[in-house]
Amino acid sequence: MEEPEKLQRVVEARMKLKARFEEKMKATPSVADNRPMGKGNPNRHGMPVVPVGQVITKKWPVLDLGIQPTIPLDKWRLIVDGEVEHPLVLTWDDFMALPQTDDTSDFHCVTTWSKLDMKWKGVRLMDIAALAQPKDTATHLMCYGYDEYTTNVALEEALKPDVLLVHTFEGQPLPKEHGGPVRMITPQLYAWKGSKWISRIEFLAGNRLGFWEERGYSNTAYPWRNDRYS
């Protein structure tokens, strides 16, 4: 398939997927909560810019499981499977050939720090999902990292337009210690919902607990509800 034709297919599939989940996305707490907890002017999706219990930092602290894998670009692969019509295995070149998105968003860590106005470049998870075409049975994702990390995300959260698989931060390749070459970001949820060094996205028919969720962290992780633990 020629590149323009491939991109057009992604755009058309994205629109269908967006329409399918649009009402659920509009009803999520990070958009629709009429009593959000936090302070400051409204952010990009209408919530207070600083969620309850958070402190703004200029630094970007490094948190991981004690493993920082090195993944050469020619060895990097992203598996997309589970409850989808078209399972995928993307190489780096495949990934970079997908529509690229520049976005600015905030990053809220469950350990109480927030870093604002972070400038990213990457691929919308919705565009990857559009290629794979989730089945009607799909309700959640399980995201896996090369460090064996896992985390679960509801589809109505994962398909939001600011959920990206990022490869660039502030115009530079995403640093290894922050999940490079590619990590997922979830600006409307606490940041542990975005896997660093992402290697696989599994679509699930129902929910399943990830690494921190099995250890008592919240399944839903809404910053403006102080939703840190289950």
N, C-alpha and C positions, 0 to 999 in steps of 0.2 A: 504494500500500500504506500503511495506517495505521501510525503510529509504533510502537505496542505490538506489532503484528504483525511489523513490520520487525525490531525488537529481538529478538523471540522467534526469528525466523529466524536471526539472527546467533548467538544462544546455541546453538541446535540444531546449526548448522553448525560452530561452534567445538568442541563436544563430539565430533563425528565426526572433525574434524581432529586434535584432541588425542589421541583413541584411536589414530588412524592412525600418529602419530609418537611416541607416549608411550615406547615401549621405546628408540627411538633417542635421545630426549632424556635418558632415565635413564642411558644408557651414555656420555654425553659427558664429557670429562675434567674440566670445571668442576663436575661433580657426582660422578662415579664414580672419579676418580683416587685410589688408595689410598696414594700417596706424593707428595702435592702439595708444591711448594716455596714456602715462605713462613713467616710468623710471626704469632703472636697467636691469640686464641680463634677457634673456627669462626664463619664468617660465615653469612649467611642460607641458603646452599646447601651448607654443610659444609666449605668450604675455609678455610685460614688467612686472617684478615681482611686481612693485608698480603701481597700476592704477592711472590715473590722479586724483588729488585732495585728495589722501589718505596719511595718516601718519602712520608709523609703530608703534605699541604698543606692549609691553611685557605683559601687563595686558589683561584680558578678561572682558571688561565691561559688565554689566548686563542690558539688555533692555527688557521690556515686557509691557503688557497692564495694569499692576497694579495687576495682578492675577498670583499666582504661585501655581497651583493645585498640590495636593498630590495624586498620583495614585499608590496604592499598586500593585505589580506585578501580584498577583492573580486576580486583577480586571481589569488590563489593557487589552484593545482590540484594534485591528486595523481593521477597516472596509474598504474594497476595493470594490467599486461598480461603477455604472454608465454605460458607454459604454464599457462593457466587456462581454466576453462569460461566464466567471465563477466568479461571485461575491464571495468574501471571507470575513470571519471574523476570524482573527488570534488571538489566545491567546498568552501569553508570551512564553509558551513552543513551540507553533507552530513557532513563530517568531525566536526563538533561534535555532530551528531545520533546518532553511534555511541555505544556504551557507553563511558563515561569511567572511567578507572582512576587512583586515587591510589596511589602506591607510593614506597617509600624504598629506595634502592640506592646502591652504591658505583661510583665512576668511576675507571677505571685507564687512564692515558695511557701509550703506549709510550715516551715520553720520560722515564719513571721517576717521575712523580708520581701520587699517588692522592688523591682527595677522597672522604671517607666520608659516609654518611648524608645523601645528597642527596634532597630531597623533590620529587617530580614529579607532574604530572597529564597524562594523555594517553590515547591509544587503543592498546590492545595490537595489535601487528602480527598476532597470531593472529586477531583479530576482522576485520581487513581481509582477511586471507587467506581467512577463512571465507566472506566475501561473494563473493570472486573464485573460490573453489573450485579449488585447484591440481589439475592433471591428475596422473595416476599417474607421468607422465614427469618431473615437476618434482623437482629435487634441490637447487637453489640459488636464491638471489636475486642480482640486481644492483641496487644502490641508487644513485640518481642525485640530485645536488644542483643547485639553481639556479646554483651557481658552477661547474658542469660537473665536479664531483667524482664519482667512482664508487668503489664498494667491493662485494666479493662476500661472501656469507654463506651457509653451509649451512643448509638448511631446518630441521634438527633444532636448530640454535642460534637461528635467527630466530623460531621458534614458541614459544620459552620464555615463560612468563607475565610475566617482568620486562623483556622487550624491548618498548619502547613508542615510539610516535611522540608526543613530548611537546610541549606548547604552553605549559606553565606550570611554573615553578620557584620553590619557596618562596612559593607563593601569588601570584606575579606573572607576567605574560606573559613567555615566554622571550625574553631579550634578543637583539637582532639579532646582536651579535658572537658569541653562542654558538649561532647557528643558527636564531633565530626568524624566522618565526612557528612553524615546526615542524622538529624534528630527531629522528632516531632515536637511541636509546640501547641499548647492548648490555652490561649489567653483568657478564656472565660471560665477556666477551672484552675485549681492548684496545679503547679507545674509538674508534679510527679506523674500526672496523667499523660505526659509526653515522653515517650521512651527515647533515651539517648542511644546513639549507635544503632539506629533501628535496622532490623534485618527481616522482619516478617510482620504482616498484618493479617490476622485470621478473623474472618467474619463469623459470628456466632449466632446460633438460634437459641437465644437466652443468655443470661449473664453467667460469668465465671470469674472467680477472684484472681487478681494478679498478686505480685510479690508483696507489696505493702498492704493491699487489701486483706490478704490472708493473715497479716500481722496486726490487724485492728484499725487500719486507716479506712476512711469513708469510701464507699462505692461511687458516690456522686461528686464529692469534692467541690462544692460551690463556695467560692471565697466570700461572697456577700451574705452568706448564712453561717459563717464560721464553721463550716461543715468539714472538719478535719478528721474526725474519728467516728467509727461506727458504734 
